[in-house]
């Protein structure tokens, strides 16, 4: 059985499996030959260029196991009969930790103090604080639950929102009522047609003055122009690990907009994620080889 793995360390955890030929394709250059013989593809974290065309040539592909939670780059182009699994459980810790860190950084003015340090200036002033805040988590899944666990010691009120309501979780249709009371709004929704530009001008206008928007989802779920208008007006602040466009090009107005803290899509890029990705890949391949049901199979709308 031929497998494409994204890195040597992933290939190494599969090296002892019987009748498995593992080849590395990290997406940095042209794919190896023999795409039509690949039965299992584990793509790199960043989808390689030409993914749609490549999938069209993978006639024997039966399993595509991502190392990311998002599968939007693959799902529309997946050949019939191919099982698609994501990496649910791999990036929760890193992404939730980033979200907490980003909240504190912006609310406590860490970027401003860091800039003052580089200038050698002592600029004492009061800052905001996370304590006593209402944190609205939009897209309450496994990452949202991980974020709530990490917020437990910060004396905040957490409000949960998902696509549809369930016990303890509000439905997305309640957002117009919930947004005005939130001090921090965290976007954790998957990228789907339903979530494209969900945080649009009306969404942002419903947020209270001085609120903080945190996007750890995908850049496409947020209307960049609408956010820029709010930032320039000084009404909202933002912490962004993802942007639209991405990568954010030099000279883009987001770089110099007031009140925004930007990181280059690094929330889940941690040693913990790498360890968990290796464990997931090995577990999935053992299941696949033994004919057991796979975990994290993507069905339905997501």
N, C-alpha and C positions, 0 to 999 in steps of 0.2 A: 504494500500500500504506500502510495506516495503522498507526502505531506509537505506543504510549504509552511515554514515557521518564520516569525518576524526577526528572530535574533538567535545567537548561539546559545544563550542561557535557556531559552524556551526549548530549542532543539535538544539540549542536553537532558532535560527532564523527560524526554521521550525516547532517549537513545537506547534504553534497555527493553523497549517494547518489541514483541516478536513481529517479524515480517513487515517492519516499518522502515521506509526510506525517507529521511527528513532532509529537506533542502532549505536553505535560508534565503528568504526574499524580504529585505527590509524596506522596499519601496523607493530606495534612493536612486536606483538606476533601472535599466531595462529588466523585466522579469526573466527568470531562467527559462530555458527551453522546456518543451514538454508540458505546457500548461494543460493540454488535453488529457494528460495522464494523472493529474492531481485529484485525489479523492477527498482530502481534507485541507482546507486553507485557513491558516491563522494569520490574518493580515496584521501589518504594523499598526501602531496606535493612530498615526496619521494616515488616512486612506491614500494609497498611491495614485498618481495620475493615470488616467486611462482605465480606471477600475471597471467601468461599464463594458468596454470593449474586451477587457481581459476575461471577465466573467462569461462573456459570450463564447469564448474559446475553450472554456473548461468543461468539456463534454462529460467527464466522469466525476465531476464534483458532487459530493453527497453531503458534506458538512462544511459550513463556514462558521467558525468560532472566532468572534471578535475579542480583542483585549480592551475594548471600550464599552461603555454603557450604551452609547449611541450607535445605531445601525443604519442611519439614513443614507449613508453613502452606498450601501449594498442592497438594501431591500428592494428598491425599484427595479434592479437589474438582475435579480436572482433567478437563475434558470429553474424551471419546474423540477420538483422532486428534491431540491436542496434544502436541508434543515439549517436554519439560521439561529444561532445562539449568541447572546451578548455576555458581557462580563459583569453582570449584576453581582455585587458583593466585593468587587475588586477595588473600586475607587471611592467607596463611601467614606472611609476614614480620612483620606487626603482632602477630598472635596469639602466635607463637613468642617474639617480643621481650617481649611483656607477661608471658608465663609465666616467662621467665628473671628479669625485673625483679621480679615478684611473689615468686618464691622468695627472691631476695636480700633484698628488703624485709622479709619476715617473719623469715627466719633471722637477719638482722643487726639486728633490732628497730628498723628505720627508723621505723615509725609511732610507737613509744614515744619515740624520740629527738625526732621532730618535735613531739610533744605537749609534751615537756619544754622544747624550744626556745621554744614559744609561752608557756610559763609562766616562762621565764627561769631554768631549773634545769639544773645540770650533774650528770647522773646516770651517772657512769662505772660500767660493768660489762662483763664478758665477754659475748659473744653467740655464737649458733650460726654455722655457716659452711657454704657449699655444697661446698667442697672435700672430697673423700673420701666424698661421699654416694652412695648408690644411688638413682637416679631411675627410677621405674617409669612408663612412658608407656602409658596405657590408651587404646587407639584409635590405633594407629600407622598413620596415613595420610600424606598430604602435609604436614599441619601437624606431625604427630609427627616426620617426617623433618626438617622445617625447625627444629624445636626441638632435635633432636639435633645438628644442625650448629652451632647457637649455643651448645650446651653443651660443644662439643669442647674449648674452652680452659679449662674450669673444673675439670678433674681429677675427674670423676665417672664412675661406672659407670652406663650406661644399659641398662635392660631394656625390651624392646619387647613389647607385647601388642596383638593384634588379635582380631577376631571368630573367626577360624579361624587355625590355625598355618600358617606357611610358613617358608622358610629364614631363620633369624636372628630370627624373630618367634614368640613364644609365642601359643597360643590362649587365649581368655577362660576356658576351663575350667580353666586352670592358675593362675588368680588366687589361690585359697585358699592355694596353696603359695608364691606369689611375694610376696604382700602383707606377710607378717611381716618380710621382709628389707629392705623399702624405707624409706628415710628421707624421700623425697618421692614422692608419687603424683599424677600429672597426668592429669586426665580430659579426653580429646579426642574422645570417641565422638560419632557423630551421634545426633540424637534420632530414635529408632525405637521401636516397641513392645517390642523386645528389650532396649533400653537404659533403659527407664523405671525409675527408682529402682534402677538396678543397684548404685549405691553406697549400700546400705541398712545397717541396723544390723549385720548379720553381716559385711558388707564392711568397715565401719569398725572393728568389733571385732577383725578380723584384722590391722589395721595395728599396727605397733609403737608402744609408748609414746613420745610426743614427736615422732611423725612429722607431716609437713606434707601436707595435701591441697590440691591446686590444681585448681579447676574452671574451665576455659576452654571447656567444651562447651556444655551447656544446663542450666538450673536443674533441669529435670525428671529428669536422670540421677542426681541426688543427693537422698537422703531428708533434708529439712531438719530434721525433728524428731530424727532419729537423730544428725545432726551437732551439733545444739544440745546434746544430752545429752553427747556426747564433749567439746565445748568447755567446757561448764560443769564437767565433771569435771577439766578441765585436762590431759586425756590426749593430745589432738590439737590441732593448730593448722590454720588454713585460710586460703587466699587465693581469693576468689571474684570472678570477673568477671560471673557469671550467678547468678541466684537463683530460688528458687521459694517465693513468688510473685515475679513481675517485672513492673513495677518493684517494688522492696521498699518497702512502705508505711511511713509514719512510725509509730513505736512498735513495729515488729516486733522481736521479741527478738534477731534476728541482729545488729541495729545495735549492741547493747550487750553481745553475748556476748564473753567473754574469748578472746583468741588468734585473732581473725578480722580479716582485711584485705579490704575490699570496694571494688570499683570498679563503676561503673554500665554494664556491658556495652560497654566501650570498647576492648577488646583489638584489634579489627580496624579501629577508626575512626581511620585515619591518612591523611596525604597519599599515602603509598605505595599504600594500598588504592584510593584514588580514581583514581590514575594507572593502576593495573593494571586497574581495572574499566572505565575508558574504552577501554583497549586491547582488552580481552576483548570488549566489546560491539561495537566496530567490526569486529574479526576475525570474530565470529560472524555479523554481518549481511552481511559480504562473502561468507562461505560460504553463508549462506542464500540470498542473491540469485543466486548462481552455481550453486546446486544441489549444492554440495560437502557432504560429511559434517560435521556439527557436532561440536564438542568438548564434553566434560563432560555428555553425555547421561545422564540418570538412568534406569537400568533395574534390574530385579531388586529386591532388598530395599533397595538404596540406590545 
